[in-house]
Amino acid sequence: MADLKIFSYLPNPRVWKAQIAAVLGGVDLEVVGDKPRAMGDWLWDSSPRRLTPQDRDPTGPYARTSRRGFQGTLYKTDRFLRAHPFGTVPAAFGGPEACGIFESNSILRAVARLSPPELGLYGHGGMEASRIDSFLDASLVFAREAQVYLLAADRMDAALAGRMTEAYGFFLDGVENALTHDPFVAGEQLTIADISVVCDLSQFLRERLMADRLAATGFTPVSEGLEAAYPRATQHLRQLTARPAFVPYLQHSLEQTLLPASAV
């Protein structure tokens, strides 16, 4: 039995955080799911499975009207909704009671807590863990702004672009300042703060692949000039994504979006 199970649409960059931490911490992590359009073919549960014809009853006990991120009918058990009252994915389940854990950074924390404490993925002691939490919270705020912005690439307006520009500058200024004083985001060693920051930033850089779509609405990528404006954050991104635990999840994406060091 896995230490932790995650049910989600796949691939999901938000799940990559937990997967990277699991590799680093030696945690047995099981990830179950399907392509986004196929999530309606699954019974959402602590033991998710593909629907049977009997399950797929629009008037039955599992049928729920989707409200966020999906359209149409989804099939969720009462057990799933008790564990995950917001009804969203990624949905993690841990322990013998299949305790529900939601939000990507909380799932990331759960993996860190299952890792050997001496690794320090969640710091050493309460104060270090709280400092790491500070970066995780800042990263989550940035990621939520980025999600709204990226989904609006074809209908961009000045308000959305301005809000993203402000969130981007605030977040990157903080990361750059932190790396001025320490080799890692939250201190002297790699922690889940680095994992969260790197994953969320690499996901945001997908906007560079949308440059033509943004141009059609009169805008340019917010991250234009990242490498010159934030050299420490950029170098940190390069160094971490070259590590074996990060490569399967981030290397391909960053090869498409990050300028080579020789081009800066």
C-alpha positions as a Markdown table, in Angstrom:
| # | Residue | x | y | z |
|---|---|---|---|---|
| 1 | Met | 0.0 | 0.0 | 0.0 |
| 2 | Ala | 1.4 | 3.4 | -1.0 |
| 3 | Asp | 2.2 | 6.0 | 1.7 |
| 4 | Leu | 0.1 | 8.5 | -0.2 |
| 5 | Lys | -2.3 | 8.3 | -3.2 |
| 6 | Ile | -3.2 | 11.2 | -5.5 |
| 7 | Phe | -6.1 | 11.2 | -7.9 |
| 8 | Ser | -6.0 | 13.8 | -10.6 |
| 9 | Tyr | -6.2 | 14.6 | -14.3 |
| 10 | Leu | -2.9 | 13.8 | -15.9 |
| 11 | Pro | -0.4 | 15.2 | -16.7 |
| 12 | Asn | -0.9 | 17.8 | -13.9 |
| 13 | Pro | 2.0 | 20.2 | -13.2 |
| 14 | Arg | 0.6 | 20.8 | -9.7 |
| 15 | Val | 1.1 | 17.1 | -8.9 |
| 16 | Trp | 4.7 | 17.2 | -10.1 |
| 17 | Lys | 5.6 | 19.0 | -6.9 |
| 18 | Ala | 4.6 | 16.0 | -4.8 |
| 19 | Gln | 6.2 | 13.6 | -7.2 |
| 20 | Ile | 9.5 | 15.4 | -7.1 |
| 21 | Ala | 9.4 | 15.5 | -3.3 |
| 22 | Ala | 8.5 | 11.8 | -3.2 |
| 23 | Val | 11.6 | 10.9 | -5.2 |
| 24 | Leu | 13.8 | 13.0 | -3.0 |
| 25 | Gly | 12.3 | 11.7 | 0.2 |
| 26 | Gly | 11.9 | 8.1 | -0.8 |
| 27 | Val | 8.1 | 8.2 | -0.3 |
| 28 | Asp | 5.9 | 5.6 | -1.9 |
| 29 | Leu | 3.5 | 7.8 | -3.9 |
| 30 | Glu | 0.8 | 6.4 | -6.1 |
| 31 | Val | -0.7 | 8.7 | -8.8 |
| 32 | Val | -4.0 | 7.6 | -10.5 |
| 33 | Gly | -5.9 | 9.5 | -13.1 |
| 34 | Asp | -6.5 | 10.2 | -16.8 |
| 35 | Lys | -6.6 | 12.9 | -19.4 |
| 36 | Pro | -8.8 | 15.9 | -18.4 |
| 37 | Arg | -11.5 | 15.0 | -20.9 |
| 38 | Ala | -11.6 | 11.5 | -19.5 |
| 39 | Met | -12.1 | 12.3 | -15.9 |
| 40 | Gly | -15.9 | 12.0 | -16.4 |
| 41 | Asp | -15.3 | 8.3 | -17.1 |
| 42 | Trp | -14.0 | 7.7 | -13.5 |
| 43 | Leu | -15.6 | 7.2 | -10.2 |
| 44 | Trp | -14.0 | 9.8 | -7.9 |
| 45 | Asp | -13.3 | 8.0 | -4.7 |
| 46 | Ser | -10.4 | 7.2 | -2.3 |
| 47 | Ser | -10.1 | 4.0 | -4.5 |
| 48 | Pro | -10.8 | 5.6 | -7.9 |
| 49 | Arg | -11.8 | 3.4 | -10.8 |
| 50 | Arg | -13.3 | 3.5 | -14.2 |
| 51 | Leu | -17.1 | 3.7 | -14.2 |
| 52 | Thr | -19.2 | 0.7 | -14.9 |
| 53 | Pro | -22.5 | 1.0 | -16.8 |
| 54 | Gln | -24.3 | 0.7 | -13.5 |
| 55 | Asp | -22.3 | 3.6 | -12.0 |
| 56 | Arg | -23.0 | 5.8 | -14.9 |
| 57 | Asp | -26.5 | 6.7 | -13.9 |
| 58 | Pro | -27.3 | 10.4 | -14.1 |
| 59 | Thr | -30.0 | 9.9 | -11.5 |
| 60 | Gly | -27.9 | 7.7 | -9.3 |
| 61 | Pro | -26.1 | 8.4 | -6.0 |
| 62 | Tyr | -22.7 | 9.2 | -7.6 |
| 63 | Ala | -23.9 | 11.8 | -10.2 |
| 64 | Arg | -22.8 | 15.4 | -9.4 |
| 65 | Thr | -23.0 | 18.5 | -11.6 |
| 66 | Ser | -19.5 | 19.8 | -12.1 |
| 67 | Arg | -19.0 | 23.4 | -11.1 |
| 68 | Arg | -15.3 | 24.1 | -11.5 |
| 69 | Gly | -12.8 | 23.1 | -14.1 |
| 70 | Phe | -15.0 | 20.5 | -15.7 |
| 71 | Gln | -18.3 | 20.4 | -17.6 |
| 72 | Gly | -21.3 | 18.1 | -17.4 |
| 73 | Thr | -21.7 | 15.3 | -14.9 |
| 74 | Leu | -19.0 | 13.8 | -12.8 |
| 75 | Tyr | -19.4 | 10.8 | -10.5 |
| 76 | Lys | -18.2 | 11.2 | -6.9 |
| 77 | Thr | -18.9 | 9.1 | -3.9 |
| 78 | Asp | -20.0 | 10.5 | -0.6 |
| 79 | Arg | -16.7 | 9.2 | 0.8 |
| 80 | Phe | -14.8 | 11.3 | -1.7 |
| 81 | Leu | -16.7 | 14.5 | -0.9 |
| 82 | Arg | -16.3 | 13.9 | 2.8 |
| 83 | Ala | -12.5 | 13.7 | 2.4 |
| 84 | His | -12.5 | 16.5 | -0.2 |
| 85 | Pro | -15.3 | 18.9 | 0.6 |
| 86 | Phe | -14.4 | 21.3 | -2.3 |
| 87 | Gly | -14.7 | 18.3 | -4.7 |
| 88 | Thr | -11.6 | 19.2 | -6.7 |
| 89 | Val | -8.5 | 17.5 | -7.9 |
| 90 | Pro | -5.6 | 16.8 | -7.3 |
| 91 | Ala | -7.1 | 14.9 | -4.4 |
| 92 | Ala | -4.7 | 13.1 | -2.1 |
| 93 | Phe | -5.5 | 10.3 | 0.4 |
| 94 | Gly | -3.2 | 9.3 | 3.2 |
| 95 | Gly | -3.1 | 6.9 | 6.1 |
| 96 | Pro | -5.3 | 4.0 | 6.9 |
| 97 | Glu | -8.3 | 6.3 | 7.2 |
| 98 | Ala | -7.7 | 7.7 | 3.7 |
| 99 | Cys | -7.5 | 11.2 | 5.1 |
| 100 | Gly | -8.2 | 13.8 | 2.4 |
| 101 | Ile | -5.5 | 16.3 | 1.6 |
| 102 | Phe | -6.2 | 19.0 | -1.0 |
| 103 | Glu | -4.3 | 22.0 | -2.6 |
| 104 | Ser | -1.0 | 21.2 | -4.3 |
| 105 | Asn | 1.2 | 22.8 | -1.6 |
| 106 | Ser | -0.6 | 20.9 | 1.2 |
| 107 | Ile | -0.1 | 17.7 | -0.7 |
| 108 | Leu | 3.6 | 18.7 | -1.1 |
| 109 | Arg | 3.8 | 19.2 | 2.7 |
| 110 | Ala | 2.3 | 15.8 | 3.3 |
| 111 | Val | 5.0 | 14.1 | 1.2 |
| 112 | Ala | 7.7 | 16.1 | 3.1 |
| 113 | Arg | 6.2 | 15.0 | 6.4 |
| 114 | Leu | 6.4 | 11.3 | 5.3 |
| 115 | Ser | 10.1 | 11.8 | 4.3 |
| 116 | Pro | 12.9 | 11.1 | 6.8 |
| 117 | Pro | 13.2 | 14.2 | 9.0 |
| 118 | Glu | 17.0 | 14.3 | 8.7 |
| 119 | Leu | 16.6 | 15.1 | 5.0 |
| 120 | Gly | 15.2 | 18.5 | 6.0 |
| 121 | Leu | 12.7 | 18.8 | 3.1 |
| 122 | Tyr | 10.4 | 20.6 | 5.5 |
| 123 | Gly | 13.2 | 22.2 | 7.4 |
| 124 | His | 14.6 | 21.3 | 10.9 |
| 125 | Gly | 12.2 | 22.4 | 13.5 |
| 126 | Gly | 9.1 | 24.6 | 13.7 |
| 127 | Met | 10.6 | 27.9 | 12.8 |
| 128 | Glu | 12.3 | 26.6 | 9.7 |
| 129 | Ala | 9.0 | 24.9 | 8.7 |
| 130 | Ser | 7.1 | 28.2 | 9.2 |
| 131 | Arg | 9.6 | 30.0 | 7.0 |
| 132 | Ile | 9.1 | 27.4 | 4.3 |
| 133 | Asp | 5.4 | 27.8 | 4.7 |
| 134 | Ser | 5.8 | 31.5 | 4.0 |
| 135 | Phe | 7.3 | 30.7 | 0.6 |
| 136 | Leu | 4.7 | 28.1 | -0.1 |
| 137 | Asp | 1.9 | 30.6 | 0.6 |
| 138 | Ala | 3.5 | 33.2 | -1.7 |
| 139 | Ser | 4.0 | 30.7 | -4.4 |
| 140 | Leu | 0.4 | 29.6 | -4.2 |
| 141 | Val | -0.9 | 33.2 | -4.6 |
| 142 | Phe | 1.4 | 33.6 | -7.6 |
| 143 | Ala | 0.2 | 30.3 | -9.1 |
| 144 | Arg | -3.5 | 31.2 | -8.8 |
| 145 | Glu | -2.9 | 34.5 | -10.5 |
| 146 | Ala | -1.0 | 32.7 | -13.2 |
| 147 | Gln | -3.7 | 30.2 | -13.8 |
| 148 | Val | -6.3 | 32.9 | -14.4 |
| 149 | Tyr | -3.9 | 34.7 | -16.7 |
| 150 | Leu | -2.8 | 31.7 | -18.8 |
| 151 | Leu | -6.4 | 30.6 | -19.4 |
| 152 | Ala | -7.2 | 34.0 | -20.7 |
| 153 | Ala | -4.4 | 34.2 | -23.3 |
| 154 | Asp | -6.9 | 34.5 | -26.2 |
| 155 | Arg | -9.0 | 37.2 | -24.5 |
| 156 | Met | -6.3 | 39.2 | -22.7 |
| 157 | Asp | -7.2 | 42.7 | -21.5 |
| 158 | Ala | -5.2 | 45.4 | -19.7 |
| 159 | Ala | -6.7 | 44.6 | -16.3 |
| 160 | Leu | -5.6 | 40.9 | -16.4 |
| 161 | Ala | -2.2 | 41.7 | -17.8 |
| 162 | Gly | -1.6 | 44.4 | -15.3 |
| 163 | Arg | -2.6 | 42.2 | -12.4 |
| 164 | Met | -0.3 | 39.4 | -13.6 |
| 165 | Thr | 2.6 | 41.9 | -14.1 |
| 166 | Glu | 2.2 | 43.0 | -10.5 |
| 167 | Ala | 2.0 | 39.5 | -9.1 |
| 168 | Tyr | 5.0 | 38.4 | -11.2 |
| 169 | Gly | 7.1 | 41.3 | -10.1 |
| 170 | Phe | 6.2 | 40.8 | -6.4 |
| 171 | Phe | 6.9 | 37.1 | -6.5 |
| 172 | Leu | 10.2 | 37.2 | -8.5 |
| 173 | Asp | 11.5 | 40.1 | -6.5 |
| 174 | Gly | 11.1 | 38.0 | -3.3 |
| 175 | Val | 12.7 | 34.9 | -4.8 |
| 176 | Glu | 15.6 | 37.0 | -6.2 |
| 177 | Asn | 16.2 | 38.7 | -2.8 |
| 178 | Ala | 16.1 | 35.3 | -1.0 |
| 179 | Leu | 18.7 | 33.8 | -3.3 |
| 180 | Thr | 20.9 | 36.9 | -2.8 |
| 181 | His | 21.5 | 35.7 | 0.8 |
| 182 | Asp | 21.2 | 31.9 | 0.6 |
| 183 | Pro | 21.9 | 29.2 | -1.9 |
| 184 | Phe | 18.3 | 27.9 | -1.7 |
| 185 | Val | 15.0 | 29.8 | -1.4 |
| 186 | Ala | 14.4 | 29.2 | 2.3 |
| 187 | Gly | 18.0 | 28.8 | 3.5 |
| 188 | Glu | 21.1 | 26.6 | 3.3 |
| 189 | Gln | 19.6 | 23.5 | 1.8 |
| 190 | Leu | 17.0 | 22.3 | -0.7 |
| 191 | Thr | 13.5 | 22.2 | 0.7 |
| 192 | Ile | 9.9 | 22.0 | -0.6 |
| 193 | Ala | 10.0 | 25.8 | -0.9 |
| 194 | Asp | 12.4 | 25.3 | -3.8 |
| 195 | Ile | 10.2 | 22.6 | -5.3 |
| 196 | Ser | 7.1 | 24.8 | -5.2 |
| 197 | Val | 8.8 | 27.9 | -6.5 |
| 198 | Val | 10.5 | 26.1 | -9.4 |
| 199 | Cys | 7.4 | 24.2 | -10.4 |
| 200 | Asp | 5.1 | 27.2 | -10.3 |
| 201 | Leu | 7.6 | 29.4 | -12.1 |
| 202 | Ser | 8.2 | 26.9 | -14.9 |
| 203 | Gln | 4.5 | 26.4 | -15.3 |
| 204 | Phe | 4.0 | 30.2 | -15.7 |
| 205 | Leu | 6.8 | 30.3 | -18.4 |
| 206 | Arg | 4.4 | 28.5 | -20.7 |
| 207 | Glu | 3.1 | 31.9 | -21.5 |
| 208 | Arg | 6.1 | 32.3 | -23.8 |
| 209 | Leu | 4.6 | 29.5 | -25.9 |
| 210 | Met | 1.5 | 31.7 | -26.2 |
| 211 | Ala | 3.3 | 34.7 | -27.5 |
| 212 | Asp | 1.5 | 34.8 | -30.8 |
| 213 | Arg | -1.9 | 34.5 | -29.1 |
| 214 | Leu | -1.0 | 37.3 | -26.7 |
| 215 | Ala | 0.2 | 39.4 | -29.6 |
| 216 | Ala | -3.1 | 39.0 | -31.3 |
| 217 | Thr | -4.7 | 40.8 | -28.4 |
| 218 | Gly | -2.0 | 43.5 | -28.3 |
| 219 | Phe | 0.2 | 42.1 | -25.4 |
| 220 | Thr | 3.6 | 40.5 | -24.9 |
| 221 | Pro | 4.6 | 37.9 | -22.3 |
| 222 | Val | 5.0 | 39.2 | -18.8 |
| 223 | Ser | 8.1 | 37.1 | -18.4 |
| 224 | Glu | 9.9 | 38.7 | -21.3 |
| 225 | Gly | 13.4 | 39.6 | -19.9 |
| 226 | Leu | 13.2 | 37.2 | -17.0 |
| 227 | Glu | 16.8 | 35.9 | -17.5 |
| 228 | Ala | 18.3 | 39.4 | -17.4 |
| 229 | Ala | 16.1 | 40.9 | -14.7 |
| 230 | Tyr | 16.2 | 37.9 | -12.3 |
| 231 | Pro | 19.6 | 36.1 | -12.9 |
| 232 | Arg | 19.6 | 34.3 | -9.5 |
| 233 | Ala | 16.1 | 33.0 | -9.9 |
| 234 | Thr | 16.9 | 31.9 | -13.4 |
| 235 | Gln | 20.1 | 30.1 | -12.4 |
| 236 | His | 18.3 | 28.4 | -9.6 |
| 237 | Leu | 15.7 | 27.2 | -12.0 |
| 238 | Arg | 18.4 | 25.8 | -14.3 |
| 239 | Gln | 20.3 | 24.1 | -11.6 |
| 240 | Leu | 17.4 | 22.4 | -9.9 |
| 241 | Thr | 15.8 | 21.2 | -13.1 |
| 242 | Ala | 19.1 | 19.5 | -14.0 |
| 243 | Arg | 18.8 | 17.3 | -11.0 |
| 244 | Pro | 17.6 | 13.8 | -11.6 |
| 245 | Ala | 14.5 | 14.1 | -9.4 |
| 246 | Phe | 13.3 | 17.2 | -11.4 |
| 247 | Val | 14.3 | 16.1 | -14.9 |
| 248 | Pro | 11.3 | 13.9 | -15.8 |
| 249 | Tyr | 8.8 | 16.7 | -14.9 |
| 250 | Leu | 10.4 | 20.0 | -15.8 |
| 251 | Gln | 13.3 | 19.6 | -18.2 |
| 252 | His | 11.3 | 19.3 | -21.5 |
| 253 | Ser | 9.1 | 22.3 | -20.6 |
| 254 | Leu | 12.0 | 24.5 | -19.7 |
| 255 | Glu | 14.0 | 23.6 | -22.8 |
| 256 | Gln | 11.1 | 25.1 | -24.7 |
| 257 | Thr | 10.6 | 28.2 | -22.7 |
| 258 | Leu | 13.9 | 29.3 | -20.9 |
| 259 | Leu | 16.6 | 31.0 | -22.9 |
| 260 | Pro | 19.9 | 29.2 | -23.0 |
| 261 | Ala | 22.5 | 30.6 | -20.6 |
| 262 | Ser | 24.7 | 31.5 | -23.6 |
| 263 | Ala | 21.9 | 33.7 | -25.1 |
| 264 | Val | 21.5 | 35.9 | -22.0 |
